[in-house]
Amino acid sequence: MNVRLVLILAVLVFIVLVLVIGVRTVVRWLRIHYPRRANAILAGLGVIVIGTGVLVVLEMTDQPTFRPNDLITLQEPVVAKTIAADRQSRVGTCVVDLREHLGVLEVDIEAAALRVLVESNNSSEPVFCPIGQEVIVPVAWLRRLTVTHRQDNIEVP
């Protein structure tokens, strides 16, 4: 067995043991000093702990979902990788500026990246992505954004 794994498990068991002893001590202290209100205090603490746990789980899983044809409006600049047109051309990087728009072309779940089309951008300097350029943006780099789910082209009779 791996020595590192054994040490990590031993530390985790020790931490859990200390937490259990601490919780038992607090419950015992409450029952001794506040015998009439101990159950209400413990119930209130339990509700607070459960509510905090639910909020933490909701915050951790609150990720935007992307699908093709979505419009992303950036709230902060993002660096994107350009897509090479052929094997001889280089893959470079360019910047998509604040409050600019990206249209999602493809979602690559395995690479955690989006292939997007730059729909608007500040193109005054060469470091900015030109409008109409297809680029790849890792999802981890998209922190502050707004996602608009656009409908597919619908024919009206």
N, C-alpha and C positions, 0 to 999 in steps of 0.2 A: 504494500500500500504506500502511497505517496506521503512523505513526511510532512510536506506543506499542507496537504489536505487534513491530515490528522491534527496538526497544530491549529488550523482554522476551525475545525469542528470542536476542539477542546476549548478554544476561546469563546465560541458561540454558546456552547453548553454552559460555560462559566457565567457569561453575561445573562443568559436566560435564568440560571439559578439565582443570581443576585437580584434580578427583577422579581422573581417569584417570592423570594424572602422579603424584599422591600414591600411588595403589595400586601403580603400577609401581615407584616408589621403595621402598615398603615391601617388596614382593616381592624386589627386588634386594638390599636390605639384609639380609633374612632369609636369602637364599641365600648371601650372603657370610659372615655371622657364624655361622649355624647350618646348615652344608651338609648334615648328616645328618638333621636334624629339620625342615627347612624345609617339606617336603611335608606332613608330619603337622600342623604348625602352621597351614599354609594351609588344609588340609582342615578342621581344627577351626574356624578363623575362618569358612570358607565355610558350615559347618553352622550356626554361631551366627547368621550374617547371614540365611540362608534361614529358620531357625526364627523369628527376630525378625520378618521380613517376613510370614510366615504368621500369626503371632499378631496383628500389626497389621491385616492384612486381615480376620481373623476378628472382631476387636474392632470394626472399622468397619462390618461387615455384620451385627452382632449386634443386630438390631432386633426387637422383638416383632411378631408378626403378629396383626392384629385381624380378626375376622369377626363378623357379626351374632350376637347372643345370647351373646356373651362377657361375663364378669364381670371388671371391673377393680377391684382393691383398691389404693387410693392409699397411698403411703408418704410423701407430702408434699402439702400443700394445693395446689389448682389453681384458677385463675380460669377460668370458663366464660362463654360468651355465651349469653344466653337466646334462644329462638326466638320471633319475633313471631307472635302468633295471627292478626292481620289487618294490613292496611296502615296503620291508624291507630296501632297500638301501637308503642312504642319497643323497640329491641333494647338490652338492658342487660347487665350483668355480675353474676355472683354467684360465691361461693366454695364449693368442695367441700372439706371438711376432711380432715385426716389420718386414715388408716385407715377411710375411708368407701368405699362401693361405687357403681360406675357400671355400668349394663347397656348394652352396645353395641347400638344400633338399626340404624345404617347407617354404612358406611365410605365416605368420599369420598376416593378416591385422588388425584384431580386437585387438590383444595384441601388435601390432607394434613390432613384434619380428621375427627373422629368425631362423629356425632350420637348422644348417649347419654341414658339415662334415669337420673336420680338415684334410686338404690334405698335409700340410707341417707345421712344427713347430720346434722350438729349444727345444728339449726334454732333455736337460742336467740336469735340476733341476725338482723336483717333482711338483712345482707349475705350470709348463707348461702343456698344454693339450697334451695328446699323439696323435700321428698321427693315424687317423682312428676313433677317438672319435666323437660321435655326441653330439653337444652342442647347446644351445639356446643363441642367442645374441640379445639384444634389439636394434632396429634400431637407437634409439637416441644415443647410444654409438658409432656408426660408423660415425665418422666425416671426417677423411681423408682416402680415399680408392680409389681403381680403380676397376670398375666392367667390367668384360669381359663376354659378352653374348655368351655362347657356344651353338652350334647347337646340336639338339637331334641326337641320333645315326641314321645315314642315311645309308641304305643298298645300296651298289654299285653292279650293276649286272655284 
